[in-house]
């Protein structure tokens, strides 16, 4: 099997054990890529552990240092991708691929040559039914806040997820947990550092920017799950999810009116999460209101 002309970009920070597991998985799927570019923002104690992985199982691994920022780290990775590379894959360091996921994606990419981007299919077993009802009911769609369709961006600036898919799906955006783009289509595109150190919504911004260049598609039989091990300060994240969303709305000239309606829907959802015995959501609600005050004033 001839290797896919693909570079994998992995941002990481203080997670050598997880990165080690990811490299171990990739080492038995060498047909899928030509090189791995790791961009590390670890502290001084953890950095040597990451450096040690450079010669992991004779893989073609390159490691570059960075300040902590997902957007910045991915941009550094893109900077070091060769122009001769045809595909670039962004990959988180804590994912679990299901059997034959890379093989299925390999043949899918080979077959669907006219696509701009290819997403893996995120499998989530524990879904909050109330949240899904709130997002996908007809009233929310009528208000332009959410949508019943998978993988679309609404006029409010909120996007819907495309997960647990049974068939391939064209979408308007894709998360960067596990996604592949054609290198020539993104060569002049970079992740927007205005989304901050955590870079919340940077993947929405990046992929939505490509909608005029061609189709984005998720391959249903290339499945993975995420450990989602990042711990966030609920108040600070509450601020960030409002401020960053508003920045996205302004940047892409979406509806500010629908954005504020979406804010009310989001706070309502968080309130119901709080009363269902999830106390951290109270701080998130306070953060949401702090974010909206920051926007207004």
Secondary structure, 3 states (H helix, E strand, C coil): CCCCCEEEEEEECCCHHHHHHHHHHHHCCHHHCCEEEEEECCCHHHHHHHHHHHHHHHCCEEEEECCCCHHHHHHHHHHCCCCCCCEEEEECCCEEECCCHHHHHHHHHHHCCCCCEEEEEECCCCCCHHHHHHHHCHHHHHCCCCCCCCCCECCCCCECCCECCCCCEEECCCCCCEEEEEHHHHCCCCCCHHHCCCCCCHHHHHHHCCCCCCCEEEEEEEEEEECCCCCCCHHHHHHHHHHHHHHHHHHCCCCHHHHHHHHHHHHHHHHHHHHCCCCHHHHHHHHHHHHHHHHHC
